[in-house]
Amino acid sequence: MDTLMDVTYHNDSFEFDPSLYSAAPAQTQSRGEDPELVQPGFYRVRIVSGARKKNRTTGQQIEITDKKTGDKTPMLQIHRIEVLEPEDQTGLSYGVWQDVFTSHSQVRDRKTNEPTGQWIVDGFTILAAIDLNLMSPNSGSEGYNENLRELVRQLEEAKTLRPTLTVRLAYEGFDSVYHQQLVAGGMDDKAARKAAKLTSPAFKNADGTYRVETMGLSGEPVKAKLVIKEYVPSNGRVTLGPLKPRR
């Protein structure tokens, strides 16, 4: 662990509320390419590796500005996960390269999508999913920094700590040809990337199962990749396995 363990990223101008992270609803492979993707659903997984996210060109730690505090916060990343349950999927390992944000985001009402006035740090839901007891009982900057240090430890020492948690996996894809077409037509790059992004429904078959490749808006095939869409608190209960088709 280097200097991150000793850095205070926030002042005492905000209140950190540990209760927000409690539960509410809540095969072996050879080396080389990842195996065929598991179907979207809930799985018990182990974090194989993770680290601070760095700029590929400069090698510098990537930081983003916290919308609540205005402070700089580090971006982390989960590199690879291994499926532990259900048993028929055990041992399958996938590179997910999942960004982990340690800045505050507003909690929104599920029905209205309006801000509730509460703030949460998305990355800390990973700690709550590994073990709620890992969450700091303290509030304010003290609680924030204790949770940040523990989250960094769990990711950077994953090979030794072998953190396990339950997650909801989904599919995403990116139509690069469509993105290029939009940019060439004058669309802003950020907006074009958003428009060219495909989510699980784009890969859904008529029978409710999912295919790993679909036709993009460009007319070119787009492959799916696995993403983590939800971290289930350690005291939460879900049915493991692919999502059941809706009738």
Order of alpha helices (4+ residues) and beta strands (2+ residues): beta-beta-beta-beta-beta-beta-alpha-alpha-alpha-beta-alpha-alpha-beta-beta-beta-beta-beta
